[in-house]
């Protein structure tokens, strides 16, 4: 029996039982760099326990011949039974002619294949009546969106952890909260969407900068978390230093930090957003819903892809 596949113990002796793969290679083919396909591959693979999924990428293809030269040796191994793994191909081809040629080539081949982008493009075309450009790599085009992201990322770095408070008025969004409430990760994520984000720590005994209280309420968002969860995160962050700096993570001190932070948030009158047990993306989208409701005329600085 191949090391790459084996029958489940629950189906021993059952010839029709599906093989349980320990490792699967998904071949990503793209006329751009293929990051979208890799992301979807990883998301799909995460649904399978005990399956390690590897990605082999064929990027920036422009002809069917390139794809054939890549896939034919793999098909030959299957035919010669040198390879027991099934052949799986995910592809994102924006050029219509190449996408159609690849679809035709894959017919009747021993390949499990998925076109990840053509149905989405067609759905938008059908809904809007607009014709797609059919040009590869537009999502990564170096245009004003790209430079807006770069500028926003630089702003987030320069205004992380309370730095340059005199420039808070220049931020689209200001995040405030106690230590380890995800201020920095959220700042970076929102900056990747083109927003100029600053974050200000609320630490006991350290008054917030006066500029924070001069901002419009709709631009400031307070981050809160559960005391027990925040305590665990702080202990984990301390590592070997927990013995000498453990007070920072003790639940009673964490609760005091949160209470003081909440008082500042009430003074400002800002919206409070929970970060506990939530993905960064989920929290960011909640903030953006509030922000865009408060500033409907302020359109997203860049096209957001999520």
Phi and psi in degrees as GROMACS dihedral restraints (atoms count N, CA, C in turn):
[ dihedral_restraints ]
;  ai    aj    ak    al  type     phi  dphi    fc
    3     4     5     6     1   -64.6    20    10
    4     5     6     7     1   148.3    20    10
    6     7     8     9     1   -71.6    20    10
    7     8     9    10     1   -19.1    20    10
    9    10    11    12     1   -83.8    20    10
   10    11    12    13     1   -15.4    20    10
   12    13    14    15     1  -149.9    20    10
   13    14    15    16     1   150.7    20    10
   15    16    17    18     1  -155.6    20    10
   16    17    18    19     1   159.5    20    10
   18    19    20    21     1   -83.4    20    10
   19    20    21    22     1   143.6    20    10
   21    22    23    24     1   -62.0    20    10
   22    23    24    25     1   144.8    20    10
   24    25    26    27     1   -61.7    20    10
   25    26    27    28     1   -29.2    20    10
   27    28    29    30     1   -68.6    20    10
   28    29    30    31     1   -17.8    20    10
   30    31    32    33     1  -120.2    20    10
   31    32    33    34     1    25.9    20    10
   33    34    35    36     1   -57.2    20    10
   34    35    36    37     1   128.0    20    10
   36    37    38    39     1    87.3    20    10
   37    38    39    40     1    -6.9    20    10
   39    40    41    42     1   -91.4    20    10
   40    41    42    43     1   109.2    20    10
   42    43    44    45     1   -67.4    20    10
   43    44    45    46     1   -23.2    20    10
   45    46    47    48     1   -91.8    20    10
   46    47    48    49     1    -1.3    20    10
   48    49    50    51     1   -70.0    20    10
   49    50    51    52     1   138.2    20    10
   51    52    53    54     1   -69.0    20    10
   52    53    54    55     1   143.8    20    10
   54    55    56    57     1   -71.6    20    10
   55    56    57    58     1   143.1    20    10
   57    58    59    60     1   -98.7    20    10
   58    59    60    61     1   113.0    20    10
   60    61    62    63     1   -86.4    20    10
   61    62    63    64     1   131.8    20    10
   63    64    65    66     1   -83.0    20    10
   64    65    66    67     1   -31.6    20    10
   66    67    68    69     1  -144.5    20    10
   67    68    69    70     1   135.0    20    10
   69    70    71    72     1  -132.9    20    10
   70    71    72    73     1   135.1    20    10
   72    73    74    75     1  -101.3    20    10
   73    74    75    76     1   124.5    20    10
   75    76    77    78     1  -103.8    20    10
   76    77    78    79     1   126.3    20    10
   78    79    80    81     1   -93.8    20    10
   79    80    81    82     1   116.7    20    10
   81    82    83    84     1   -98.6    20    10
   82    83    84    85     1   125.7    20    10
   84    85    86    87     1  -120.0    20    10
   85    86    87    88     1   129.2    20    10
   87    88    89    90     1  -148.1    20    10
   88    89    90    91     1   148.4    20    10
   90    91    92    93     1   -90.8    20    10
   91    92    93    94     1     5.2    20    10
   93    94    95    96     1  -120.5    20    10
   94    95    96    97     1  -143.5    20    10
   96    97    98    99     1   -91.8    20    10
   97    98    99   100     1   -11.3    20    10
   99   100   101   102     1    85.5    20    10
  100   101   102   103     1    10.6    20    10
  102   103   104   105     1   -62.8    20    10
  103   104   105   106     1   -38.5    20    10
  105   106   107   108     1   -60.5    20    10
  106   107   108   109     1   -44.3    20    10
  108   109   110   111     1   -65.5    20    10
  109   110   111   112     1   -38.0    20    10
  111   112   113   114     1   -64.3    20    10
  112   113   114   115     1   -42.3    20    10
  114   115   116   117     1   -60.8    20    10
  115   116   117   118     1   -45.8    20    10
  117   118   119   120     1   -66.1    20    10
  118   119   120   121     1   -38.7    20    10
  120   121   122   123     1   -59.5    20    10
  121   122   123   124     1   -48.0    20    10
  123   124   125   126     1   -64.7    20    10
  124   125   126   127     1   -38.1    20    10
  126   127   128   129     1   -64.3    20    10
  127   128   129   130     1   -42.4    20    10
  129   130   131   132     1   -67.0    20    10
  130   131   132   133     1   -42.9    20    10
  132   133   134   135     1   -65.6    20    10
  133   134   135   136     1   -27.3    20    10
  135   136   137   138     1   -66.0    20    10
  136   137   138   139     1   -14.2    20    10
  138   139   140   141     1   -81.7    20    10
  139   140   141   142     1    -3.1    20    10
  141   142   143   144     1  -116.5    20    10
  142   143   144   145     1   117.4    20    10
  144   145   146   147     1   -76.2    20    10
  145   146   147   148     1   134.0    20    10
  147   148   149   150     1    82.0    20    10
  148   149   150   151     1     5.4    20    10
  150   151   152   153     1  -108.3    20    10
  151   152   153   154     1   119.9    20    10
  153   154   155   156     1   -94.9    20    10
  154   155   156   157     1   120.5    20    10
  156   157   158   159     1  -109.1    20    10
  157   158   159   160     1   123.0    20    10
  159   160   161   162     1  -104.9    20    10
  160   161   162   163     1   152.6    20    10
  162   163   164   165     1  -117.2    20    10
  163   164   165   166     1   129.6    20    10
  165   166   167   168     1  -113.6    20    10
  166   167   168   169     1   123.6    20    10
  168   169   170   171     1  -110.7    20    10
  169   170   171   172     1   131.1    20    10
  171   172   173   174     1  -115.2    20    10
  172   173   174   175     1   103.2    20    10
  174   175   176   177     1  -109.3    20    10
  175   176   177   178     1   162.7    20    10
  177   178   179   180     1    56.9    20    10
  178   179   180   181     1    36.8    20    10
  180   181   182   183     1   -76.6    20    10
  181   182   183   184     1   149.6    20    10
  183   184   185   186     1  -131.9    20    10
  184   185   186   187     1    -9.7    20    10
  186   187   188   189     1  -136.4    20    10
  187   188   189   190     1   154.0    20    10
  189   190   191   192     1   -64.4    20    10
  190   191   192   193     1   -31.8    20    10
  192   193   194   195     1   -59.3    20    10
  193   194   195   196     1   -39.6    20    10
  195   196   197   198     1   -60.3    20    10
  196   197   198   199     1   -42.2    20    10
  198   199   200   201     1   -68.9    20    10
  199   200   201   202     1   -42.2    20    10
  201   202   203   204     1   -61.4    20    10
  202   203   204   205     1   -42.4    20    10
  204   205   206   207     1   -62.6    20    10
  205   206   207   208     1   -27.9    20    10
  207   208   209   210     1   -80.8    20    10
  208   209   210   211     1   -43.2    20    10
  210   211   212   213     1   -84.8    20    10
  211   212   213   214     1   -31.4    20    10
  213   214   215   216     1   -59.3    20    10
  214   215   216   217     1   -43.7    20    10
  216   217   218   219     1   -61.7    20    10
  217   218   219   220     1   -33.0    20    10
  219   220   221   222     1   -69.7    20    10
  220   221   222   223     1   -40.2    20    10
  222   223   224   225     1   -65.5    20    10
  223   224   225   226     1   -36.2    20    10
  225   226   227   228     1   -63.7    20    10
  226   227   228   229     1   -39.1    20    10
  228   229   230   231     1   -64.0    20    10
  229   230   231   232     1   -37.7    20    10
  231   232   233   234     1   -65.1    20    10
  232   233   234   235     1   -43.4    20    10
  234   235   236   237     1   -64.4    20    10
  235   236   237   238     1   -37.4    20    10
  237   238   239   240     1   -86.6    20    10
  238   239   240   241     1     3.9    20    10
  240   241   242   243     1    59.1    20    10
  241   242   243   244     1    26.2    20    10
  243   244   245   246     1   -79.6    20    10
  244   245   246   247     1   -19.6    20    10
  246   247   248   249     1  -128.6    20    10
  247   248   249   250     1   122.0    20    10
  249   250   251   252     1   -90.8    20    10
  250   251   252   253     1   -16.6    20    10
  252   253   254   255     1   -68.4    20    10
  253   254   255   256     1   142.4    20    10
  255   256   257   258     1   -67.4    20    10
  256   257   258   259     1   157.7    20    10
  258   259   260   261     1   -99.2    20    10
  259   260   261   262     1   117.1    20    10
  261   262   263   264     1  -118.2    20    10
  262   263   264   265     1   129.0    20    10
  264   265   266   267     1  -128.7    20    10
  265   266   267   268     1   123.1    20    10
  267   268   269   270     1  -108.4    20    10
  268   269   270   271     1   133.3    20    10
  270   271   272   273     1  -135.8    20    10
  271   272   273   274     1   145.3    20    10
  273   274   275   276     1  -125.8    20    10
  274   275   276   277     1    98.1    20    10
  276   277   278   279     1  -119.6    20    10
  277   278   279   280     1   111.8    20    10
  279   280   281   282     1   -83.3    20    10
  280   281   282   283     1   -26.4    20    10
  282   283   284   285     1   -73.0    20    10
  283   284   285   286     1   115.9    20    10
  285   286   287   288     1   -57.1    20    10
  286   287   288   289     1   -43.4    20    10
  288   289   290   291     1   -63.1    20    10
  289   290   291   292     1   -43.0    20    10
  291   292   293   294     1   -69.7    20    10
  292   293   294   295     1   -39.0    20    10
  294   295   296   297     1   -61.4    20    10
  295   296   297   298     1   -42.3    20    10
  297   298   299   300     1   -67.3    20    10
  298   299   300   301     1   -40.4    20    10
  300   301   302   303     1   -64.6    20    10
  301   302   303   304     1   -40.0    20    10
  303   304   305   306     1   -67.8    20    10
  304   305   306   307     1   -40.7    20    10
  306   307   308   309     1   -59.7    20    10
  307   308   309   310     1   -41.8    20    10
  309   310   311   312     1   -66.3    20    10
  310   311   312   313     1   -40.8    20    10
  312   313   314   315     1   -63.0    20    10
  313   314   315   316     1   -38.0    20    10
  315   316   317   318     1   -75.2    20    10
  316   317   318   319     1   -15.5    20    10
  318   319   320   321     1   -60.2    20    10
  319   320   321   322     1   136.6    20    10
  321   322   323   324     1    64.8    20    10
  322   323   324   325     1    11.3    20    10
  324   325   326   327     1   -91.4    20    10
  325   326   327   328     1   155.1    20    10
  327   328   329   330     1   -82.5    20    10
  328   329   330   331     1    61.7    20    10
  330   331   332   333     1  -135.3    20    10
  331   332   333   334     1   129.4    20    10
  333   334   335   336     1   -87.5    20    10
  334   335   336   337     1   109.2    20    10
  336   337   338   339     1  -124.6    20    10
  337   338   339   340     1   149.8    20    10
  339   340   341   342     1  -137.5    20    10
  340   341   342   343     1   125.5    20    10
  342   343   344   345     1   -85.6    20    10
  343   344   345   346     1   111.2    20    10
  345   346   347   348     1   -88.0    20    10
  346   347   348   349     1   -14.0    20    10
  348   349   350   351     1  -121.2    20    10
  349   350   351   352     1   -33.3    20    10
  351   352   353   354     1   -58.2    20    10
  352   353   354   355     1   -45.4    20    10
  354   355   356   357     1   -60.6    20    10
  355   356   357   358     1   -36.5    20    10
  357   358   359   360     1   -67.4    20    10
  358   359   360   361     1   -42.5    20    10
  360   361   362   363     1   -62.6    20    10
  361   362   363   364     1   -44.0    20    10
  363   364   365   366     1   -65.5    20    10
  364   365   366   367     1   -37.0    20    10
  366   367   368   369     1   -63.0    20    10
  367   368   369   370     1   -41.8    20    10
  369   370   371   372     1   -67.3    20    10
  370   371   372   373     1   -40.3    20    10
  372   373   374   375     1   -63.1    20    10
  373   374   375   376     1   -43.0    20    10
  375   376   377   378     1   -64.5    20    10
  376   377   378   379     1   -38.5    20    10
  378   379   380   381     1   -74.7    20    10
  379   380   381   382     1   -32.3    20    10
  381   382   383   384     1  -105.8    20    10
  382   383   384   385     1   -21.6    20    10
  384   385   386   387     1    81.5    20    10
  385   386   387   388     1     0.9    20    10
  387   388   389   390     1   -85.0    20    10
  388   389   390   391     1   148.4    20    10
  390   391   392   393     1   -91.1    20    10
  391   392   393   394     1   131.4    20    10
  393   394   395   396     1   -69.0    20    10
  394   395   396   397     1   154.1    20    10
  396   397   398   399     1   -72.1    20    10
  397   398   399   400     1   -32.4    20    10
  399   400   401   402     1    68.9    20    10
  400   401   402   403     1    33.4    20    10
  402   403   404   405     1  -114.2    20    10
  403   404   405   406     1   131.4    20    10
  405   406   407   408     1   -73.6    20    10
  406   407   408   409     1   147.1    20    10
  408   409   410   411     1    77.2    20    10
  409   410   411   412     1    14.5    20    10
  411   412   413   414     1   -65.1    20    10
  412   413   414   415     1   -30.6    20    10
  414   415   416   417     1   -63.5    20    10
  415   416   417   418     1   -21.3    20    10
  417   418   419   420     1  -112.9    20    10
  418   419   420   421     1    18.7    20    10
  420   421   422   423     1   -61.6    20    10
  421   422   423   424     1   138.9    20    10
  423   424   425   426     1   -83.8    20    10
  424   425   426   427     1    86.5    20    10
  426   427   428   429     1  -128.5    20    10
  427   428   429   430     1  -161.8    20    10
  429   430   431   432     1   -62.1    20    10
  430   431   432   433     1   -29.8    20    10
  432   433   434   435     1   -63.0    20    10
  433   434   435   436     1   -43.7    20    10
  435   436   437   438     1   -59.9    20    10
  436   437   438   439     1   -47.1    20    10
  438   439   440   441     1   -69.5    20    10
  439   440   441   442     1   -30.8    20    10
  441   442   443   444     1   -64.4    20    10
  442   443   444   445     1   -39.9    20    10
  444   445   446   447     1   -65.4    20    10
  445   446   447   448     1   -44.6    20    10
  447   448   449   450     1   -60.3    20    10
  448   449   450   451     1   -46.1    20    10
  450   451   452   453     1   -62.5    20    10
  451   452   453   454     1   -41.3    20    10
  453   454   455   456     1   -66.0    20    10
  454   455   456   457     1   -40.3    20    10
  456   457   458   459     1   -63.7    20    10
  457   458   459   460     1   -41.8    20    10
  459   460   461   462     1   -63.7    20    10
  460   461   462   463     1   -39.6    20    10
  462   463   464   465     1   -63.1    20    10
  463   464   465   466     1   -43.8    20    10
  465   466   467   468     1   -62.0    20    10
  466   467   468   469     1   -40.9    20    10
  468   469   470   471     1   -66.2    20    10
  469   470   471   472     1   -42.3    20    10
  471   472   473   474     1   -71.0    20    10
  472   473   474   475     1   -18.1    20    10
  474   475   476   477     1  -122.5    20    10
  475   476   477   478     1    30.4    20    10
  477   478   479   480     1   -84.8    20    10
  478   479   480   481     1   143.2    20    10
  480   481   482   483     1    57.3    20    10
  481   482   483   484     1    38.9    20    10
  483   484   485   486     1    83.3    20    10
  484   485   486   487     1     7.2    20    10
  486   487   488   489     1   -71.6    20    10
  487   488   489   490     1   148.3    20    10
  489   490   491   492     1    51.7    20    10
  490   491   492   493     1    55.1    20    10
  492   493   494   495     1   -62.6    20    10
  493   494   495   496     1   -24.3    20    10
  495   496   497   498     1   -65.0    20    10
  496   497   498   499     1   -13.5    20    10
  498   499   500   501     1  -105.2    20    10
  499   500   501   502     1    11.6    20    10
  501   502   503   504     1   -59.0    20    10
  502   503   504   505     1   -30.2    20    10
  504   505   506   507     1   -63.7    20    10
  505   506   507   508     1   -18.8    20    10
  507   508   509   510     1   -87.0    20    10
  508   509   510   511     1    -5.7    20    10
  510   511   512   513     1   -83.2    20    10
  511   512   513   514     1   144.2    20    10
  513   514   515   516     1   -72.7    20    10
  514   515   516   517     1   -43.5    20    10
  516   517   518   519     1  -133.6    20    10
  517   518   519   520     1   136.1    20    10
  519   520   521   522     1  -121.9    20    10
  520   521   522   523     1   124.4    20    10
  522   523   524   525     1  -101.3    20    10
  523   524   525   526     1   134.0    20    10
  525   526   527   528     1  -129.3    20    10
  526   527   528   529     1   151.9    20    10
  528   529   530   531     1   167.8    20    10
  529   530   531   532     1   170.3    20    10
  531   532   533   534     1   -69.5    20    10
  532   533   534   535     1   169.2    20    10
  534   535   536   537     1   -59.8    20    10
  535   536   537   538     1   135.4    20    10
  537   538   539   540     1    72.3    20    10
  538   539   540   541     1    32.2    20    10
  540   541   542   543     1  -103.0    20    10
  541   542   543   544     1    21.8    20    10
  543   544   545   546     1    75.8    20    10
  544   545   546   547     1    27.5    20    10
  546   547   548   549     1   -62.9    20    10
  547   548   549   550     1   -49.1    20    10
  549   550   551   552     1   -67.7    20    10
  550   551   552   553     1   -48.7    20    10
  552   553   554   555     1   -57.8    20    10
  553   554   555   556     1   -39.5    20    10
  555   556   557   558     1   -66.0    20    10
  556   557   558   559     1   -39.8    20    10
  558   559   560   561     1   -59.6    20    10
  559   560   561   562     1   -45.4    20    10
  561   562   563   564     1   -66.9    20    10
  562   563   564   565     1   -41.2    20    10
  564   565   566   567     1   -63.7    20    10
  565   566   567   568     1   -47.4    20    10
  567   568   569   570     1   -64.8    20    10
  568   569   570   571     1   -35.0    20    10
  570   571   572   573     1   -64.0    20    10
  571   572   573   574     1   -35.1    20    10
  573   574   575   576     1   -64.8    20    10
  574   575   576   577     1   -18.4    20    10
  576   577   578   579     1   -91.8    20    10
  577   578   579   580     1     0.5    20    10
  579   580   581   582     1    99.4    20    10
  580   581   582   583     1     5.4    20    10
  582   583   584   585     1   -89.7    20    10
  583   584   585   586     1   139.6    20    10
  585   586   587   588     1   -84.1    20    10
  586   587   588   589     1   111.7    20    10
  588   589   590   591     1  -122.8    20    10
  589   590   591   592     1   134.0    20    10
  591   592   593   594     1  -119.0    20    10
  592   593   594   595     1   153.1    20    10
  594   595   596   597     1  -132.8    20    10
  595   596   597   598     1   143.0    20    10
  597   598   599   600     1  -126.6    20    10
  598   599   600   601     1   120.3    20    10
  600   601   602   603     1   -73.8    20    10
  601   602   603   604     1   141.1    20    10
  603   604   605   606     1  -106.6    20    10
  604   605   606   607     1   101.0    20    10
  606   607   608   609     1  -114.2    20    10
  607   608   609   610     1   138.7    20    10
  609   610   611   612     1   -57.2    20    10
  610   611   612   613     1   136.4    20    10
  612   613   614   615     1    79.2    20    10
  613   614   615   616     1    -0.7    20    10
  615   616   617   618     1  -123.7    20    10
  616   617   618   619     1   101.0    20    10
  618   619   620   621     1   -63.2    20    10
  619   620   621   622     1   141.4    20    10
  621   622   623   624     1   -63.6    20    10
  622   623   624   625     1   157.5    20    10
  624   625   626   627     1   -64.5    20    10
  625   626   627   628     1   145.7    20    10
  627   628   629   630     1   -61.5    20    10
  628   629   630   631     1   -29.2    20    10
  630   631   632   633     1   -61.3    20    10
  631   632   633   634     1   -26.6    20    10
  633   634   635   636     1   -62.3    20    10
  634   635   636   637     1   -34.8    20    10
  636   637   638   639     1   -83.5    20    10
  637   638   639   640     1    -2.9    20    10
  639   640   641   642     1   -98.0    20    10
  640   641   642   643     1    -2.3    20    10
  642   643   644   645     1   -85.2    20    10
  643   644   645   646     1   157.3    20    10
  645   646   647   648     1   -67.3    20    10
  646   647   648   649     1   141.3    20    10
  648   649   650   651     1   -57.7    20    10
  649   650   651   652     1   -37.2    20    10
  651   652   653   654     1   -68.7    20    10
  652   653   654   655     1    -9.1    20    10
  654   655   656   657     1   -99.6    20    10
  655   656   657   658     1    -7.2    20    10
  657   658   659   660     1  -111.6    20    10
  658   659   660   661     1   134.3    20    10
  660   661   662   663     1  -133.0    20    10
  661   662   663   664     1   124.3    20    10
  663   664   665   666     1   -90.0    20    10
  664   665   666   667     1   135.9    20    10
  666   667   668   669     1  -106.6    20    10
  667   668   669   670     1   128.3    20    10
  669   670   671   672     1  -129.2    20    10
  670   671   672   673     1   153.6    20    10
  672   673   674   675     1  -144.3    20    10
  673   674   675   676     1   167.0    20    10
  675   676   677   678     1   -69.3    20    10
  676   677   678   679     1   143.8    20    10
  678   679   680   681     1   -59.9    20    10
  679   680   681   682     1   -47.3    20    10
  681   682   683   684     1   -63.5    20    10
  682   683   684   685     1   -42.4    20    10
  684   685   686   687     1   -67.3    20    10
  685   686   687   688     1   -42.7    20    10
  687   688   689   690     1   -65.9    20    10
  688   689   690   691     1   -35.4    20    10
  690   691   692   693     1   -62.3    20    10
  691   692   693   694     1   -44.4    20    10
  693   694   695   696     1   -62.9    20    10
  694   695   696   697     1   -42.6    20    10
  696   697   698   699     1   -62.4    20    10
  697   698   699   700     1   -41.8    20    10
  699   700   701   702     1   -67.1    20    10
  700   701   702   703     1   -41.4    20    10
  702   703   704   705     1   -60.9    20    10
  703   704   705   706     1   -42.6    20    10
  705   706   707   708     1   -63.8    20    10
  706   707   708   709     1   -38.2    20    10
  708   709   710   711     1   -68.4    20    10
  709   710   711   712     1   -35.4    20    10
  711   712   713   714     1   -67.1    20    10
  712   713   714   715     1   -36.5    20    10
  714   715   716   717     1    59.8    20    10
  715   716   717   718     1  -125.5    20    10
  717   718   719   720     1   -69.8    20    10
  718   719   720   721     1   -14.1    20    10
  720   721   722   723     1   -86.1    20    10
  721   722   723   724     1     1.2    20    10
  723   724   725   726     1   -60.1    20    10
  724   725   726   727     1   -29.5    20    10
  726   727   728   729     1   -66.9    20    10
  727   728   729   730     1   -31.1    20    10
  729   730   731   732     1  -104.9    20    10
  730   731   732   733     1   -18.5    20    10
  732   733   734   735     1  -126.1    20    10
  733   734   735   736     1    24.2    20    10
  735   736   737   738     1   -63.9    20    10
  736   737   738   739     1   -22.9    20    10
  738   739   740   741     1   -57.6    20    10
  739   740   741   742     1   -32.0    20    10
  741   742   743   744     1   -58.5    20    10
  742   743   744   745     1   -30.1    20    10
  744   745   746   747     1  -106.2    20    10
  745   746   747   748     1    -4.2    20    10
  747   748   749   750     1   -64.7    20    10
  748   749   750   751     1   135.6    20    10
  750   751   752   753     1   -52.8    20    10
  751   752   753   754     1   -40.0    20    10
  753   754   755   756     1   -66.2    20    10
  754   755   756   757     1   -34.1    20    10
  756   757   758   759     1   -75.4    20    10
  757   758   759   760     1   -36.0    20    10
  759   760   761   762     1   -62.4    20    10
  760   761   762   763     1   -44.4    20    10
  762   763   764   765     1   -61.6    20    10
  763   764   765   766     1   -40.2    20    10
  765   766   767   768     1   -63.1    20    10
  766   767   768   769     1   -40.9    20    10
  768   769   770   771     1   -59.7    20    10
  769   770   771   772     1   -46.5    20    10
  771   772   773   774     1   -65.3    20    10
  772   773   774   775     1   -38.7    20    10
  774   775   776   777     1   -63.5    20    10
  775   776   777   778     1   -43.5    20    10
  777   778   779   780     1   -66.9    20    10
  778   779   780   781     1   -39.4    20    10
  780   781   782   783     1   -64.3    20    10
  781   782   783   784     1   -41.2    20    10
  783   784   785   786     1   -61.6    20    10
  784   785   786   787     1   -38.0    20    10
  786   787   788   789     1   -62.8    20    10
  787   788   789   790     1   -40.6    20    10
  789   790   791   792     1   -64.5    20    10
  790   791   792   793     1   -42.6    20    10
  792   793   794   795     1   -62.2    20    10
  793   794   795   796     1   -38.5    20    10
  795   796   797   798     1   -64.5    20    10
  796   797   798   799     1   -40.4    20    10
  798   799   800   801     1   -61.0    20    10
  799   800   801   802     1   -43.0    20    10
  801   802   803   804     1   -72.4    20    10
  802   803   804   805     1   -34.3    20    10
  804   805   806   807     1    81.5    20    10
  805   806   807   808     1    25.4    20    10
  807   808   809   810     1   -84.4    20    10
  808   809   810   811     1   163.9    20    10
  810   811   812   813     1   -73.6    20    10
  811   812   813   814     1   138.7    20    10
  813   814   815   816     1  -105.9    20    10
  814   815   816   817     1   131.3    20    10
  816   817   818   819     1  -121.3    20    10
  817   818   819   820     1   132.3    20    10
  819   820   821   822     1   -79.2    20    10
  820   821   822   823     1   139.0    20    10
  822   823   824   825     1  -115.2    20    10
  823   824   825   826     1    -6.2    20    10
  825   826   827   828     1   -72.1    20    10
  826   827   828   829     1   135.0    20    10
  828   829   830   831     1    55.9    20    10
  829   830   831   832     1    36.5    20    10
  831   832   833   834     1  -131.8    20    10
  832   833   834   835     1   147.7    20    10
  834   835   836   837     1   -71.0    20    10
  835   836   837   838     1   151.2    20    10
  837   838   839   840     1   -55.5    20    10
  838   839   840   841     1   -43.0    20    10
  840   841   842   843     1   -61.4    20    10
  841   842   843   844     1   -39.6    20    10
  843   844   845   846     1   -65.1    20    10
  844   845   846   847     1   -45.1    20    10
  846   847   848   849     1   -64.1    20    10
  847   848   849   850     1   -41.0    20    10
  849   850   851   852     1   -61.5    20    10
  850   851   852   853     1   -41.0    20    10
  852   853   854   855     1   -66.9    20    10
  853   854   855   856     1   -34.2    20    10
  855   856   857   858     1   -64.3    20    10
  856   857   858   859     1   -44.7    20    10
  858   859   860   861     1   -60.2    20    10
  859   860   861   862     1   -43.4    20    10
  861   862   863   864     1   -67.8    20    10
  862   863   864   865     1   -31.5    20    10
  864   865   866   867     1   -63.9    20    10
  865   866   867   868     1   -44.4    20    10
  867   868   869   870     1   -65.3    20    10
  868   869   870   871     1   -44.3    20    10
  870   871   872   873     1   -63.0    20    10
  871   872   873   874     1   -45.8    20    10
  873   874   875   876     1   -71.9    20    10
  874   875   876   877     1   -26.1    20    10
  876   877   878   879     1   -70.9    20    10
  877   878   879   880     1   -36.4    20    10
  879   880   881   882     1   -75.3    20    10
  880   881   882   883     1   -30.5    20    10
  882   883   884   885     1  -129.2    20    10
  883   884   885   886     1    68.9    20    10
  885   886   887   888     1   -63.7    20    10
  886   887   888   889     1   -24.8    20    10
  888   889   890   891     1   -83.0    20    10
  889   890   891   892     1   -10.5    20    10
  891   892   893   894     1   -91.1    20    10
  892   893   894   895     1    94.2    20    10
  894   895   896   897     1   -71.9    20    10
  895   896   897   898     1   154.4    20    10
  897   898   899   900     1   -51.9    20    10
  898   899   900   901     1   134.2    20    10
  900   901   902   903     1   -59.5    20    10
  901   902   903   904     1   -28.9    20    10
  903   904   905   906     1  -138.5    20    10
  904   905   906   907     1   164.1    20    10
  906   907   908   909     1   -68.4    20    10
  907   908   909   910     1   128.4    20    10
  909   910   911   912     1   -97.9    20    10
  910   911   912   913     1   132.1    20    10
  912   913   914   915     1  -118.4    20    10
  913   914   915   916     1   101.3    20    10
